[in-house]
Amino acid sequence: MELGIDTKIVLLSAGLIFLWALSLGVWKYRQMATSANSLAHPYVDIAHRAALMYSFATMLLAALVQFSDWPTAVNLTAALVVVFFFVAAIGSYVAHGLMRDTDNQFTHPVAGTHAFMFALIVGEIGGTALILAGFVRGQFF
């Protein structure tokens, strides 16, 4: 069975996010090995863990996309919206880890933080719900 281009792109995204997570693990280890308290900066730890979780979440999206009844363009667009927000969240954690500027980005949020969070909520839940609906339609009806 040949995978659709939408599934291939989402699987590639999952693999790249997983590779990023493994690389972030090296950064986390390095900080743990060299810090006085044997801990990495909180956002380095969060970036590593989030990337691991998002890589597997992206794999789930790929499986749902593969068996969705929606057209390729709908599946791919919905999945890439979700993946965009996964990557953007990890990127923001990496930025805070590099800057070491906070241990809670919501204590003193920068302009646009809450708007981004609203967009993230709508994008991740909406995109996933759309793909899941296509899966249900294709597999149960």
Beta strands, then each sheet from edge to edge (+ up, - down):
end
